[in-house]
């Protein structure tokens, strides 16, 4: 797909209609671009609005949940993580807030994030007795490992994701290895999606970590396996999120709180109007799911998805900003 963001007219290096004073009020901003589709597109929505509506000088840097948030707490950089699944960081985020290193903005996903282990719907339909994780682990033969059909397979997340640690700990807790399963490391987010797509299109059985909202779950119908116990927050914090913990217990994924995280240093130096934006902005799972499906169908990157969202959904994003800022953003589209 050949579609690019329209260039914004500039005078002396500043976006049209924004004065040097406006840019000085906002200042420089570094936004982390996470290796997750929903986080990536939200970051580029933020970038466009901050540059064209508030006159910020925006730089994007690559990131992921654990390393980015850790860096924000320990080094004060980058300035903003637009979408952060904070329950995956039960030590880092509370400590960072308590120590005055980071502050939480608005919920990026007010509906919350849903995570867990999923199986293809065609397999769930064929085996209606499989409802829980424990049910599935009784049948490694239904989820053959592509490298060793005598074993079952569970696809894990990518390196750097907090969820990858949790999946590995739950794999231990359920004694999945002793029950004939292997935990497959996909190497990357693209590797995970590729493994799912390949197995799904071949109508093979598999268990995989995944989360919602996502375009992939919109394309491939999946059923989340139910946990066998309720969520235990203390155990989650003690061991399920700590790869070094030797004795993880079976636990349920929580419905995650997904927030925008901002360094305290940036919150103090930027304008109150910019912080008001970060304390307001958020979108529903339905909205972001539809946007990601559009991106996937059109092979659109995060910047293109952001442009599409801003062009098609003024009724949503205009509520995040004052009327004069909305006019500047609309004029720049």
Number of C-alpha atoms within 10 A of each C-alpha: 8 7 10 11 13 10 9 15 11 11 11 8 8 19 23 16 16 18 15 13 10 16 20 15 18 23 17 17 20 18 22 26 25 23 18 17 24 24 24 23 27 26 24 23 22 21 23 24 25 21 23 26 26 28 28 27 18 16 13 16 12 12 20 21 24 19 12 25 28 17 15 24 23 13 12 19 22 23 24 30 28 31 27 27 24 22 24 27 20 16 14 17 24 15 14 19 16 10 11 13 19 26 20 18 22 20 24 28 25 16 17 19 18 16 18 22 22 24 26 22 16 15 19 19 11 9 12 8 10 19 17 15 19 15 14 21 23 15 16 23 18 19 23 22 23 15 11 10 13 14 19 28 28 26 25 27 27 20 16 16 20 22 27 21 21 25 24 21 25 21 20 19 17 17 14 20 16 9 14 18 23 21 20 18 16 18 12 16 17 13 15 21 16 13 17 25 15 12 15 20 9 9 12 17 22 25 26 25 21 25 16 18 24 20 20 20 17 15 12 14 13 21 18 22 20 18 18 14 10 12 15 16 15 10 14 22 15 16 18 31 25 20 15 11 11 12 12 23 18 22 21 19 25 18 14 18 18 22 25 24 27 26 25 21 16 23 18 10 12 18 18 13 14 20 17 15 20 25 18 17 24 25 17 15 20 14 14 23 20 16 21 25 19 16 20 17 12 14 14 19 18 22 19 21 27 25 18 18 22 20 13 11 11 13 9 15 19 18 13 18 21 13 11 12 18 20 14 20 23 16 13 19 15
